Amino acid sequence: MAEHESLEFGKADFVLLDNVSMEEFMANLKLRFEKGRIYTYIGEVVVSVNPYRAMNIYSRDTIEQYKGRELYERPPHLFAIADAAYKAMKRRNKDTCIVISGESGAGKTEASKYIMQYIAAITNPNQRAEVERVKNMLLKSNCVLEAFGNAKTNRNDNSSRFGKYMDINFDFKGDPIGGHINNYLLEKSRVIFQQEGERSFHSFYQLLKGGPDSLLRSLHIQKDPTAYNYIKVGGQIKSGINDSADFKAVADAMKVIGFTVDEIQTVYKILATILHLGNLTFGVDGDVTLIENTKLVSVIRELLSTKEENVEKALLYRTVATGRDVIEKQHTTQEASYGRDALAKAMYERLFCWIVGRINDIIEVKNYDARVHGKNTVIGVLDIYGFEIFQNNSFEQFCINYCNEKLQQLFIQLVLKQEQEEYQREGIPWKHV
């Protein structure tokens, strides 16, 4: 690969455009994309266009070409950004952060995986078990988080429906010693409702399509997703997703990460409970609200290892505090349905947060003493879920769209305002943006 790309690939950096207009910008982007160049710089920012096909540009050889180089020495690439973040952290002993933003289906989650892969590859090869362990855990945890936090939307078969911020901690020599994942804004509403053409979280379909018969029997679950109200819409969709292979991959990853057999069983029990909850219906006898399918109540009781009356009470009553008295008030059938849905969403969210917590327990920095080993620094990778406008937008989508707008503003401020201040200092005439 040549040191520099020739001009037949267009301008590798938008800063080099003679005439900056939307037309010129798009024409350059299109030319590069047609020549198989999916990355272009704007100064220190990389613009990436999703090719929707596998490209052989992430191999070990490519990693070697970007290792320790300056941004402008090589053609634009995600690896160059990852390397710049790593170098800045080592040189200045300061924390750095890579922000990945874009609309749904732009390729953000894949980009975050390549960044992790790069950072994992360039750190010291003295086969220190700890470095290997942290790398493996971060990469393996991705597959688990995607199973429980991603779903098929109309724009993207593997759309992240939560935001995540990953910290990789490095010791003073620049080797990874641990990490931490923060999650926010999980789209809980997807548990109980999906738009036409979309699915619920992958985890439900993986369990039904990939779970062994003995497991499904013990959970009182059948293989057909259309039998369950909560995931019925998505259960009718044909897609290229191989749920049963994914079920196995996720189960293996959970084992490798360190989930116990019991914990994994519990995860399946909670998924099954949520599916059963969606099939509960409520009726009225005189002025008493009751659960119509009592068989399901005993199934849920068994899966949650609790008493039947606890299940009924949770579904049929709410507790109202008046002054110092606490009274139990009976739900109407409509309130009971709302309550059931709220319970399903809350259970799923807690399950998700618990999974993230378990992963953190395992990858977090253990017994690192800064006095002995020097300051530890982090590279943060922020992968938030994409800007998207649905027929009906949930509160979570409103929050994420707002968050995307805020990040865009921050980006503009950092890039443009800083440039303009520099122009002012240098006395360069320019048209104020």
Secondary structure as GFF3:
##gff-version 3
##sequence-region A 1 433
A	DSSP	three_ten_helix	7	9	.	.	.	ID=ss1
A	DSSP	three_ten_helix	14	16	.	.	.	ID=ss2
A	DSSP	alpha_helix	22	34	.	.	.	ID=ss3
A	DSSP	beta_strand	39	42	.	.	.	ID=ss4
A	DSSP	beta_strand	45	48	.	.	.	ID=ss5
A	DSSP	alpha_helix	60	66	.	.	.	ID=ss6
A	DSSP	three_ten_helix	71	73	.	.	.	ID=ss7
A	DSSP	alpha_helix	78	92	.	.	.	ID=ss8
A	DSSP	beta_strand	96	100	.	.	.	ID=ss9
A	DSSP	alpha_helix	108	122	.	.	.	ID=ss10
A	DSSP	alpha_helix	129	149	.	.	.	ID=ss11
A	DSSP	beta_strand	150	151	.	.	.	ID=ss12
A	DSSP	beta_strand	159	160	.	.	.	ID=ss13
A	DSSP	beta_strand	163	170	.	.	.	ID=ss14
A	DSSP	beta_strand	176	184	.	.	.	ID=ss15
A	DSSP	three_ten_helix	188	191	.	.	.	ID=ss16
A	DSSP	alpha_helix	202	210	.	.	.	ID=ss17
A	DSSP	alpha_helix	213	218	.	.	.	ID=ss18
A	DSSP	three_ten_helix	225	227	.	.	.	ID=ss19
A	DSSP	alpha_helix	232	235	.	.	.	ID=ss20
A	DSSP	alpha_helix	243	257	.	.	.	ID=ss21
A	DSSP	alpha_helix	261	278	.	.	.	ID=ss22
A	DSSP	beta_strand	282	285	.	.	.	ID=ss23
A	DSSP	beta_strand	288	291	.	.	.	ID=ss24
A	DSSP	alpha_helix	294	303	.	.	.	ID=ss25
A	DSSP	alpha_helix	308	316	.	.	.	ID=ss26
A	DSSP	beta_strand	317	322	.	.	.	ID=ss27
A	DSSP	beta_strand	325	330	.	.	.	ID=ss28
A	DSSP	alpha_helix	333	363	.	.	.	ID=ss29
A	DSSP	alpha_helix	370	373	.	.	.	ID=ss30
A	DSSP	beta_strand	377	383	.	.	.	ID=ss31
A	DSSP	alpha_helix	395	412	.	.	.	ID=ss32
A	DSSP	pi_helix	413	417	.	.	.	ID=ss33
A	DSSP	alpha_helix	418	426	.	.	.	ID=ss34
###
